[in-house]
Amino acid sequence: QVQLVESGGGLVQAGDSLRLSCAASGRTFSSYRMGWFRQAPGKEREFVAGINRSGGSLYYADSVKGRFTISRDNAKNTVYLQMNSLKPEDTAVYYCAADGDGGGSYYSFKTYDYWGQGTQVTVSS
């Protein structure tokens, strides 16, 4: 089992940047595929970015491609989401998630077994 704690959210203006962190504890972090999802009020949880165990394969939603970067540091048991050129439509609660089974699509929330509590990102226009 793994516990996930997100940090780094906040209130920023359009065009600003934020870096989210997700610290993991428990089983070996490097054995998990990781993902970031977000959920805006009244909307379903949506995929943002995913990363494989080694960090060599990255996956992004079209809406964030070119602006967001996912990365991981297995020595620090942490996954990051660097968010640049933020837009008001990026406003949401951001969640990190871990997949311990190694199967399923990165893009589906059903793939992930463990979730953090979320961190709020608000982008004002």
N, CA, C and O atoms as a GROMACS GRO file, in nm:
protein
  500
    1GLN      N    1   0.084  -0.118   0.000
    1GLN     CA    2   0.000   0.000   0.000
    1GLN      C    3   0.088   0.124   0.000
    1GLN      O    4   0.202   0.120   0.048
    2VAL      N    5   0.036   0.233  -0.054
    2VAL     CA    6   0.110   0.357  -0.061
    2VAL      C    7   0.020   0.472  -0.020
    2VAL      O    8  -0.099   0.474  -0.052
    3GLN      N    9   0.077   0.567   0.050
    3GLN     CA   10   0.005   0.689   0.088
    3GLN      C   11   0.059   0.805   0.005
    3GLN      O   12   0.180   0.817  -0.016
    4LEU      N   13  -0.032   0.891  -0.042
    4LEU     CA   14   0.005   1.000  -0.131
    4LEU      C   15  -0.040   1.132  -0.070
    4LEU      O   16  -0.154   1.144  -0.024
    5VAL      N   17   0.049   1.231  -0.072
    5VAL     CA   18   0.017   1.362  -0.019
    5VAL      C   19   0.060   1.468  -0.120
    5VAL      O   20   0.178   1.481  -0.151
    6GLU      N   21  -0.038   1.542  -0.172
    6GLU     CA   22  -0.009   1.648  -0.268
    6GLU      C   23   0.018   1.781  -0.197
    6GLU      O   24  -0.030   1.805  -0.087
    7SER      N   25   0.095   1.865  -0.263
    7SER     CA   26   0.120   2.000  -0.214
    7SER      C   27   0.152   2.089  -0.332
    7SER      O   28   0.178   2.041  -0.443
    8GLY      N   29   0.151   2.220  -0.308
    8GLY     CA   30   0.192   2.314  -0.411
    8GLY      C   31   0.081   2.389  -0.480
    8GLY      O   32   0.107   2.476  -0.564
    9GLY      N   33  -0.043   2.358  -0.446
    9GLY     CA   34  -0.153   2.430  -0.508
    9GLY      C   35  -0.163   2.572  -0.455
    9GLY      O   36  -0.094   2.610  -0.360
   10GLY      N   37  -0.250   2.651  -0.518
   10GLY     CA   38  -0.268   2.788  -0.472
   10GLY      C   39  -0.348   2.870  -0.570
   10GLY      O   40  -0.405   2.819  -0.666
   11LEU      N   41  -0.351   3.001  -0.542
   11LEU     CA   42  -0.422   3.096  -0.628
   11LEU      C   43  -0.320   3.174  -0.709
   11LEU      O   44  -0.231   3.238  -0.652
   12VAL      N   45  -0.332   3.169  -0.842
   12VAL     CA   46  -0.240   3.240  -0.929
   12VAL      C   47  -0.319   3.311  -1.038
   12VAL      O   48  -0.440   3.290  -1.054
   13GLN      N   49  -0.249   3.395  -1.113
   13GLN     CA   50  -0.312   3.464  -1.225
   13GLN      C   51  -0.284   3.388  -1.355
   13GLN      O   52  -0.189   3.310  -1.365
   14ALA      N   53  -0.369   3.412  -1.452
   14ALA     CA   54  -0.350   3.351  -1.583
   14ALA      C   55  -0.210   3.384  -1.636
   14ALA      O   56  -0.165   3.498  -1.628
   15GLY      N   57  -0.144   3.282  -1.689
   15GLY     CA   58  -0.010   3.298  -1.740
   15GLY      C   59   0.100   3.261  -1.641
   15GLY      O   60   0.215   3.244  -1.679
   16ASP      N   61   0.064   3.248  -1.515
   16ASP     CA   62   0.161   3.213  -1.412
   16ASP      C   63   0.192   3.063  -1.416
   16ASP      O   64   0.135   2.987  -1.494
   17SER      N   65   0.286   3.024  -1.330
   17SER     CA   66   0.326   2.884  -1.319
   17SER      C   67   0.310   2.835  -1.176
   17SER      O   68   0.315   2.912  -1.080
   18LEU      N   69   0.291   2.705  -1.163
   18LEU     CA   70   0.290   2.637  -1.034
   18LEU      C   71   0.356   2.502  -1.051
   18LEU      O   72   0.352   2.443  -1.159
   19ARG      N   73   0.414   2.453  -0.944
   19ARG     CA   74   0.464   2.314  -0.945
   19ARG      C   75   0.398   2.239  -0.832
   19ARG      O   76   0.412   2.274  -0.715
   20LEU      N   77   0.326   2.135  -0.868
   20LEU     CA   78   0.266   2.046  -0.770
   20LEU      C   79   0.362   1.933  -0.738
   20LEU      O   80   0.436   1.885  -0.824
   21SER      N   81   0.360   1.891  -0.613
   21SER     CA   82   0.438   1.775  -0.570
   21SER      C   83   0.345   1.673  -0.508
   21SER      O   84   0.242   1.707  -0.451
   22CYS      N   85   0.383   1.549  -0.520
   22CYS     CA   86   0.309   1.440  -0.458
   22CYS      C   87   0.412   1.348  -0.393
   22CYS      O   88   0.488   1.279  -0.461
   23ALA      N   89   0.412   1.347  -0.261
   23ALA     CA   90   0.505   1.264  -0.186
   23ALA      C   91   0.439   1.131  -0.152
   23ALA      O   92   0.325   1.127  -0.105
   24ALA      N   93   0.511   1.024  -0.175
   24ALA     CA   94   0.458   0.890  -0.151
   24ALA      C   95   0.532   0.821  -0.038
   24ALA      O   96   0.653   0.839  -0.021
   25SER      N   97   0.460   0.743   0.038
   25SER     CA   98   0.521   0.661   0.142
   25SER      C   99   0.458   0.524   0.135
   25SER      O  100   0.350   0.507   0.080
   26GLY      N  101   0.526   0.426   0.191
   26GLY     CA  102   0.475   0.290   0.187
   26GLY      C  103   0.564   0.200   0.104
   26GLY      O  104   0.686   0.201   0.119
   27ARG      N  105   0.502   0.122   0.016
   27ARG     CA  106   0.579   0.031  -0.069
   27ARG      C  107   0.673   0.107  -0.160
   27ARG      O  108   0.662   0.229  -0.173
   28THR      N  109   0.762   0.039  -0.223
   28THR     CA  110   0.862   0.098  -0.310
   28THR      C  111   0.797   0.185  -0.417
   28THR      O  112   0.720   0.138  -0.499
   29PHE      N  113   0.829   0.313  -0.413
   29PHE     CA  114   0.767   0.410  -0.501
   29PHE      C  115   0.793   0.377  -0.648
   29PHE      O  116   0.705   0.393  -0.733
   30SER      N  117   0.912   0.331  -0.675
   30SER     CA  118   0.950   0.306  -0.815
   30SER      C  119   0.871   0.192  -0.879
   30SER      O  120   0.880   0.172  -1.000
   31SER      N  121   0.796   0.119  -0.800
   31SER     CA  122   0.716   0.009  -0.856
   31SER      C  123   0.579   0.056  -0.905
   31SER      O  124   0.501  -0.023  -0.958
   32TYR      N  125   0.550   0.185  -0.886
   32TYR     CA  126   0.418   0.238  -0.922
   32TYR      C  127   0.424   0.324  -1.048
   32TYR      O  128   0.514   0.406  -1.064
   33ARG      N  129   0.328   0.304  -1.135
   33ARG     CA  130   0.300   0.403  -1.239
   33ARG      C  131   0.222   0.515  -1.170
   33ARG      O  132   0.143   0.488  -1.080
   34MET      N  133   0.244   0.638  -1.211
   34MET     CA  134   0.183   0.752  -1.145
   34MET      C  135   0.105   0.838  -1.243
   34MET      O  136   0.135   0.843  -1.362
   35GLY      N  137   0.004   0.904  -1.189
   35GLY     CA  138  -0.076   0.993  -1.274
   35GLY      C  139  -0.124   1.114  -1.196
   35GLY      O  140  -0.131   1.112  -1.073
   36TRP      N  141  -0.156   1.219  -1.270
   36TRP     CA  142  -0.222   1.336  -1.215
   36TRP      C  143  -0.360   1.348  -1.282
   36TRP      O  144  -0.373   1.335  -1.404
   37PHE      N  145  -0.459   1.374  -1.200
   37PHE     CA  146  -0.595   1.400  -1.247
   37PHE      C  147  -0.642   1.531  -1.187
   37PHE      O  148  -0.580   1.584  -1.094
   38ARG      N  149  -0.750   1.584  -1.240
   38ARG     CA  150  -0.809   1.705  -1.183
   38ARG      C  151  -0.961   1.698  -1.193
   38ARG      O  152  -1.017   1.629  -1.278
   39GLN      N  153  -1.024   1.770  -1.104
   39GLN     CA  154  -1.170   1.774  -1.103
   39GLN      C  155  -1.216   1.915  -1.070
   39GLN      O  156  -1.188   1.969  -0.963
   40ALA      N  157  -1.288   1.973  -1.164
   40ALA     CA  158  -1.346   2.105  -1.145
   40ALA      C  159  -1.488   2.089  -1.092
   40ALA      O  160  -1.549   1.984  -1.111
   41PRO      N  161  -1.541   2.192  -1.026
   41PRO     CA  162  -1.677   2.182  -0.972
   41PRO      C  163  -1.778   2.147  -1.080
   41PRO      O  164  -1.783   2.209  -1.186
   42GLY      N  165  -1.860   2.045  -1.051
   42GLY     CA  166  -1.964   2.006  -1.144
   42GLY      C  167  -1.916   1.924  -1.262
   42GLY      O  168  -1.995   1.891  -1.351
   43LYS      N  169  -1.789   1.890  -1.263
   43LYS     CA  170  -1.734   1.812  -1.374
   43LYS      C  171  -1.676   1.682  -1.324
   43LYS      O  172  -1.649   1.665  -1.205
   44GLU      N  173  -1.658   1.589  -1.418
   44GLU     CA  174  -1.598   1.461  -1.382
   44GLU      C  175  -1.447   1.475  -1.366
   44GLU      O  176  -1.386   1.568  -1.419
   45ARG      N  177  -1.389   1.382  -1.292
   45ARG     CA  178  -1.244   1.380  -1.278
   45ARG      C  179  -1.182   1.346  -1.413
   45ARG      O  180  -1.225   1.252  -1.480
   46GLU      N  181  -1.081   1.423  -1.452
   46GLU     CA  182  -1.020   1.402  -1.583
   46GLU      C  183  -0.870   1.382  -1.571
   46GLU      O  184  -0.804   1.436  -1.483
   47PHE      N  185  -0.819   1.303  -1.664
   47PHE     CA  186  -0.676   1.276  -1.671
   47PHE      C  187  -0.601   1.402  -1.711
   47PHE      O  188  -0.646   1.479  -1.797
   48VAL      N  189  -0.486   1.422  -1.648
   48VAL     CA  190  -0.399   1.534  -1.684
   48VAL      C  191  -0.266   1.483  -1.741
   48VAL      O  192  -0.225   1.522  -1.850
   49ALA      N  193  -0.199   1.395  -1.664
   49ALA     CA  194  -0.068   1.348  -1.708
   49ALA      C  195  -0.037   1.216  -1.640
   49ALA      O  196  -0.088   1.187  -1.532
   50GLY      N  197   0.048   1.134  -1.705
   50GLY     CA  198   0.089   1.008  -1.649
   50GLY      C  199   0.236   0.981  -1.677
   50GLY      O  200   0.292   1.036  -1.772
   51ILE      N  201   0.298   0.897  -1.594
   51ILE     CA  202   0.440   0.868  -1.608
   51ILE      C  203   0.465   0.724  -1.568
   51ILE      O  204   0.407   0.674  -1.472
   52ASN      N  205   0.553   0.658  -1.644
   52ASN     CA  206   0.579   0.517  -1.612
   52ASN      C  207   0.678   0.508  -1.495
   52ASN      O  208   0.718   0.609  -1.439
   53ARG      N  209   0.714   0.385  -1.461
   53ARG     CA  210   0.792   0.363  -1.339
   53ARG      C  211   0.930   0.430  -1.343
   53ARG      O  212   0.978   0.483  -1.243
   54SER      N  213   0.991   0.426  -1.458
   54SER     CA  214   1.127   0.482  -1.469
   54SER      C  215   1.128   0.631  -1.499
   54SER      O  216   1.231   0.698  -1.484
   55GLY      N  217   1.013   0.683  -1.543
   55GLY     CA  218   1.006   0.823  -1.585
   55GLY      C  219   1.038   0.844  -1.731
   55GLY      O  220   1.044   0.957  -1.778
   56GLY      N  221   1.058   0.735  -1.803
   56GLY     CA  222   1.097   0.746  -1.943
   56GLY      C  223   0.981   0.762  -2.040
   56GLY      O  224   1.002   0.800  -2.155
   57SER      N  225   0.860   0.733  -1.995
   57SER     CA  226   0.743   0.748  -2.082
   57SER      C  227   0.643   0.842  -2.015
   57SER      O  228   0.607   0.824  -1.899
   58LEU      N  229   0.600   0.942  -2.090
   58LEU     CA  230   0.512   1.045  -2.038
   58LEU      C  231   0.386   1.052  -2.122
   58LEU      O  232   0.388   1.027  -2.243
   59TYR      N  233   0.276   1.086  -2.058
   59TYR     CA  234   0.146   1.091  -2.126
   59TYR      C  235   0.074   1.217  -2.079
   59TYR      O  236   0.078   1.252  -1.961
   60TYR      N  237   0.007   1.285  -2.174
   60TYR     CA  238  -0.061   1.410  -2.141
   60TYR      C  239  -0.197   1.418  -2.205
   60TYR      O  240  -0.220   1.363  -2.313
   61ALA      N  241  -0.288   1.486  -2.137
   61ALA     CA  242  -0.414   1.525  -2.199
   61ALA      C  243  -0.385   1.633  -2.303
   61ALA      O  244  -0.293   1.713  -2.286
   62ASP      N  245  -0.462   1.635  -2.408
   62ASP     CA  246  -0.441   1.735  -2.513
   62ASP      C  247  -0.452   1.877  -2.458
   62ASP      O  248  -0.384   1.968  -2.505
   63SER      N  249  -0.535   1.896  -2.359
   63SER     CA  250  -0.560   2.030  -2.306
   63SER      C  251  -0.440   2.089  -2.232
   63SER      O  252  -0.433   2.210  -2.211
   64VAL      N  253  -0.344   2.005  -2.193
   64VAL     CA  254  -0.229   2.054  -2.117
   64VAL      C  255  -0.097   2.031  -2.190
   64VAL      O  256   0.008   2.076  -2.144
   65LYS      N  257  -0.102   1.961  -2.302
   65LYS     CA  258   0.020   1.927  -2.375
   65LYS      C  259   0.093   2.055  -2.415
   65LYS      O  260   0.032   2.148  -2.469
   66GLY      N  261   0.223   2.060  -2.387
   66GLY     CA  262   0.302   2.178  -2.419
   66GLY      C  263   0.308   2.280  -2.307
   66GLY      O  264   0.391   2.371  -2.310
   67ARG      N  265   0.220   2.266  -2.208
   67ARG     CA  266   0.219   2.360  -2.095
   67ARG      C  267   0.257   2.292  -1.963
   67ARG      O  268   0.321   2.354  -1.878
   68PHE      N  269   0.217   2.166  -1.948
   68PHE     CA  270   0.243   2.093  -1.824
   68PHE      C  271   0.350   1.988  -1.848
   68PHE      O  272   0.362   1.934  -1.958
   69THR      N  273   0.428   1.960  -1.744
   69THR     CA  274   0.531   1.856  -1.751
   69THR      C  275   0.524   1.771  -1.626
   69THR      O  276   0.531   1.822  -1.514
   70ILE      N  277   0.511   1.642  -1.645
   70ILE     CA  278   0.515   1.547  -1.533
   70ILE      C  279   0.655   1.490  -1.522
   70ILE      O  280   0.720   1.463  -1.623
   71SER      N  281   0.700   1.470  -1.400
   71SER     CA  282   0.831   1.409  -1.377
   71SER      C  283   0.826   1.337  -1.243
   71SER      O  284   0.732   1.354  -1.165
   72ARG      N  285   0.928   1.257  -1.218
   72ARG     CA  286   0.936   1.186  -1.091
   72ARG      C  287   1.080   1.174  -1.047
   72ARG      O  288   1.172   1.171  -1.128
   73ASP      N  289   1.097   1.168  -0.916
   73ASP     CA  290   1.227   1.145  -0.856
   73ASP      C  291   1.211   1.024  -0.765
   73ASP      O  292   1.162   1.037  -0.653
   74ASN      N  293   1.251   0.908  -0.812
   74ASN     CA  294   1.230   0.786  -0.734
   74ASN      C  295   1.315   0.783  -0.607
   74ASN      O  296   1.279   0.715  -0.511
   75ALA      N  297   1.424   0.855  -0.606
   75ALA     CA  298   1.506   0.862  -0.485
   75ALA      C  299   1.437   0.941  -0.376
   75ALA      O  300   1.461   0.920  -0.257
   76LYS      N  301   1.349   1.034  -0.416
   76LYS     CA  302   1.277   1.118  -0.320
   76LYS      C  303   1.132   1.074  -0.303
   76LYS      O  304   1.056   1.136  -0.230
   77ASN      N  305   1.094   0.965  -0.372
   77ASN     CA  306   0.955   0.916  -0.363
   77ASN      C  307   0.853   1.025  -0.396
   77ASN      O  308   0.752   1.040  -0.328
   78THR      N  309   0.882   1.100  -0.499
   78THR     CA  310   0.798   1.215  -0.531
   78THR      C  311   0.772   1.224  -0.681
   78THR      O  312   0.860   1.199  -0.763
   79VAL      N  313   0.649   1.260  -0.715
   79VAL     CA  314   0.613   1.291  -0.852
   79VAL      C  315   0.572   1.438  -0.857
   79VAL      O  316   0.512   1.490  -0.763
   80TYR      N  317   0.605   1.503  -0.969
   80TYR     CA  318   0.581   1.646  -0.983
   80TYR      C  319   0.492   1.674  -1.104
   80TYR      O  320   0.485   1.595  -1.198
   81LEU      N  321   0.426   1.788  -1.096
   81LEU     CA  322   0.355   1.838  -1.213
   81LEU      C  323   0.388   1.987  -1.225
   81LEU      O  324   0.338   2.070  -1.148
   82GLN      N  325   0.473   2.019  -1.322
   82GLN     CA  326   0.507   2.157  -1.350
   82GLN      C  327   0.402   2.214  -1.444
   82GLN      O  328   0.381   2.162  -1.554
   83MET      N  329   0.337   2.320  -1.402
   83MET     CA  330   0.228   2.378  -1.481
   83MET      C  331   0.265   2.520  -1.520
   83MET      O  332   0.281   2.607  -1.434
   84ASN      N  333   0.280   2.542  -1.648
   84ASN     CA  334   0.315   2.673  -1.701
   84ASN      C  335   0.198   2.730  -1.782
   84ASN      O  336   0.107   2.657  -1.822
   85SER      N  337   0.202   2.860  -1.805
   85SER     CA  338   0.100   2.927  -1.886
   85SER      C  339  -0.041   2.888  -1.840
   85SER      O  340  -0.126   2.850  -1.922
   86LEU      N  341  -0.064   2.898  -1.714
   86LEU     CA  342  -0.192   2.853  -1.658
   86LEU      C  343  -0.307   2.938  -1.710
   86LEU      O  344  -0.293   3.057  -1.735
   87LYS      N  345  -0.420   2.872  -1.726
   87LYS     CA  346  -0.542   2.934  -1.777
   87LYS      C  347  -0.654   2.920  -1.673
   87LYS      O  348  -0.649   2.830  -1.590
   88PRO      N  349  -0.753   3.007  -1.676
   88PRO     CA  350  -0.864   2.992  -1.582
   88PRO      C  351  -0.930   2.854  -1.590
   88PRO      O  352  -0.980   2.803  -1.490
   89GLU      N  353  -0.931   2.794  -1.708
   89GLU     CA  354  -0.994   2.662  -1.722
   89GLU      C  355  -0.912   2.550  -1.660
   89GLU      O  356  -0.956   2.435  -1.656
   90ASP      N  357  -0.792   2.582  -1.610
   90ASP     CA  358  -0.712   2.484  -1.536
   90ASP      C  359  -0.753   2.478  -1.390
   90ASP      O  360  -0.704   2.393  -1.315
   91THR      N  361  -0.842   2.567  -1.348
   91THR     CA  362  -0.888   2.568  -1.210
   91THR      C  363  -0.956   2.438  -1.175
   91THR      O  364  -1.050   2.396  -1.243
   92ALA      N  365  -0.909   2.373  -1.069
   92ALA     CA  366  -0.962   2.243  -1.028
   92ALA      C  367  -0.888   2.197  -0.903
   92ALA      O  368  -0.790   2.258  -0.860
   93VAL      N  369  -0.939   2.090  -0.845
   93VAL     CA  370  -0.863   2.016  -0.744
   93VAL      C  371  -0.778   1.914  -0.819
   93VAL      O  372  -0.830   1.838  -0.902
   94TYR      N  373  -0.651   1.913  -0.791
   94TYR     CA  374  -0.558   1.822  -0.858
   94TYR      C  375  -0.522   1.707  -0.764
   94TYR      O  376  -0.490   1.727  -0.648
   95TYR      N  377  -0.530   1.586  -0.819
   95TYR     CA  378  -0.504   1.465  -0.744
   95TYR      C  379  -0.389   1.387  -0.808
   95TYR      O  380  -0.381   1.377  -0.931
   96CYS      N  381  -0.302   1.333  -0.726
   96CYS     CA  382  -0.209   1.235  -0.780
   96CYS      C  383  -0.260   1.096  -0.747
   96CYS      O  384  -0.334   1.076  -0.650
   97ALA      N  385  -0.219   1.001  -0.828
   97ALA     CA  386  -0.268   0.865  -0.816
   97ALA      C  387  -0.158   0.767  -0.850
   97ALA      O  388  -0.068   0.798  -0.928
   98ALA      N  389  -0.166   0.649  -0.790
   98ALA     CA  390  -0.064   0.545  -0.810
   98ALA      C  391  -0.129   0.416  -0.856
   98ALA      O  392  -0.233   0.375  -0.805
   99ASP      N  393  -0.066   0.353  -0.953
   99ASP     CA  394  -0.110   0.224  -1.004
   99ASP      C  395  -0.005   0.120  -0.972
   99ASP      O  396   0.108   0.127  -1.020
  100GLY      N  397  -0.043   0.023  -0.890
  100GLY     CA  398   0.052  -0.080  -0.849
  100GLY      C  399   0.047  -0.206  -0.933
  100GLY      O  400   0.136  -0.291  -0.923
  101ASP      N  401  -0.057  -0.219  -1.017
  101ASP     CA  402  -0.075  -0.342  -1.093
  101ASP      C  403   0.000  -0.342  -1.226
  101ASP      O  404   0.035  -0.447  -1.279
  102GLY      N  405   0.023  -0.222  -1.278
  102GLY     CA  406   0.095  -0.213  -1.404
  102GLY      C  407   0.012  -0.239  -1.527
  102GLY      O  408   0.067  -0.252  -1.636
  103GLY      N  409  -0.120  -0.247  -1.511
  103GLY     CA  410  -0.206  -0.271  -1.626
  103GLY      C  411  -0.307  -0.160  -1.642
  103GLY      O  412  -0.324  -0.079  -1.551
  104GLY      N  413  -0.374  -0.155  -1.756
  104GLY     CA  414  -0.474  -0.053  -1.777
  104GLY      C  415  -0.416   0.074  -1.837
  104GLY      O  416  -0.295   0.095  -1.838
  105SER      N  417  -0.505   0.156  -1.886
  105SER     CA  418  -0.466   0.279  -1.952
  105SER      C  419  -0.429   0.388  -1.852
  105SER      O  420  -0.496   0.405  -1.750
  106TYR      N  421  -0.323   0.462  -1.881
  106TYR     CA  422  -0.286   0.576  -1.798
  106TYR      C  423  -0.398   0.678  -1.790
  106TYR      O  424  -0.411   0.751  -1.692
  107TYR      N  425  -0.481   0.682  -1.897
  107TYR     CA  426  -0.580   0.788  -1.911
  107TYR      C  427  -0.707   0.764  -1.830
  107TYR      O  428  -0.790   0.854  -1.817
  108SER      N  429  -0.723   0.644  -1.777
  108SER     CA  430  -0.846   0.609  -1.705
  108SER      C  431  -0.825   0.613  -1.555
  108SER      O  432  -0.730   0.555  -1.504
  109PHE      N  433  -0.916   0.682  -1.485
  109PHE     CA  434  -0.903   0.686  -1.339
  109PHE      C  435  -0.919   0.546  -1.278
  109PHE      O  436  -0.873   0.522  -1.167
  110LYS      N  437  -0.985   0.455  -1.349
  110LYS     CA  438  -1.007   0.320  -1.296
  110LYS      C  439  -0.877   0.240  -1.287
  110LYS      O  440  -0.872   0.138  -1.218
  111THR      N  441  -0.773   0.285  -1.357
  111THR     CA  442  -0.645   0.216  -1.354
  111THR      C  443  -0.576   0.227  -1.219
  111THR      O  444  -0.500   0.138  -1.181
  112TYR      N  445  -0.601   0.335  -1.148
  112TYR     CA  446  -0.522   0.370  -1.031
  112TYR      C  447  -0.584   0.318  -0.902
  112TYR      O  448  -0.705   0.322  -0.883
  113ASP      N  449  -0.497   0.269  -0.816
  113ASP     CA  450  -0.540   0.204  -0.693
  113ASP      C  451  -0.540   0.297  -0.572
  113ASP      O  452  -0.618   0.278  -0.479
  114TYR      N  453  -0.453   0.396  -0.574
  114TYR     CA  454  -0.436   0.484  -0.460
  114TYR      C  455  -0.442   0.629  -0.504
  114TYR      O  456  -0.395   0.666  -0.611
  115TRP      N  457  -0.502   0.711  -0.416
  115TRP     CA  458  -0.522   0.852  -0.448
  115TRP      C  459  -0.482   0.940  -0.330
  115TRP      O  460  -0.496   0.902  -0.214
  116GLY      N  461  -0.432   1.059  -0.362
  116GLY     CA  462  -0.408   1.157  -0.260
  116GLY      C  463  -0.536   1.232  -0.227
  116GLY      O  464  -0.642   1.203  -0.282
  117GLN      N  465  -0.525   1.327  -0.135
  117GLN     CA  466  -0.642   1.401  -0.090
  117GLN      C  467  -0.674   1.519  -0.180
  117GLN      O  468  -0.783   1.575  -0.171
  118GLY      N  469  -0.582   1.556  -0.266
  118GLY     CA  470  -0.604   1.665  -0.360
  118GLY      C  471  -0.550   1.798  -0.312
  118GLY      O  472  -0.539   1.822  -0.192
  119THR      N  473  -0.516   1.884  -0.407
  119THR     CA  474  -0.471   2.018  -0.377
  119THR      C  475  -0.540   2.114  -0.475
  119THR      O  476  -0.548   2.087  -0.595
  120GLN      N  477  -0.589   2.226  -0.423
  120GLN     CA  478  -0.667   2.319  -0.504
  120GLN      C  479  -0.575   2.410  -0.584
  120GLN      O  480  -0.480   2.468  -0.532
  121VAL      N  481  -0.606   2.421  -0.712
  121VAL     CA  482  -0.540   2.518  -0.800
  121VAL      C  483  -0.648   2.610  -0.855
  121VAL      O  484  -0.744   2.566  -0.917
  122THR      N  485  -0.630   2.739  -0.832
  122THR     CA  486  -0.725   2.839  -0.881
  122THR      C  487  -0.650   2.940  -0.967
  122THR      O  488  -0.553   3.001  -0.922
  123VAL      N  489  -0.696   2.958  -1.089
  123VAL     CA  490  -0.631   3.050  -1.182
  123VAL      C  491  -0.731   3.162  -1.213
  123VAL      O  492  -0.838   3.138  -1.269
  124SER      N  493  -0.694   3.283  -1.177
  124SER     CA  494  -0.781   3.397  -1.203
  124SER      C  495  -0.746   3.462  -1.336
  124SER      O  496  -0.631   3.459  -1.380
  125SER      N  497  -0.846   3.521  -1.398
  125SER     CA  498  -0.825   3.584  -1.529
  125SER      C  499  -0.783   3.729  -1.516
  125SER      O  500  -0.761   3.796  -1.616
   0.00000   0.00000   0.00000
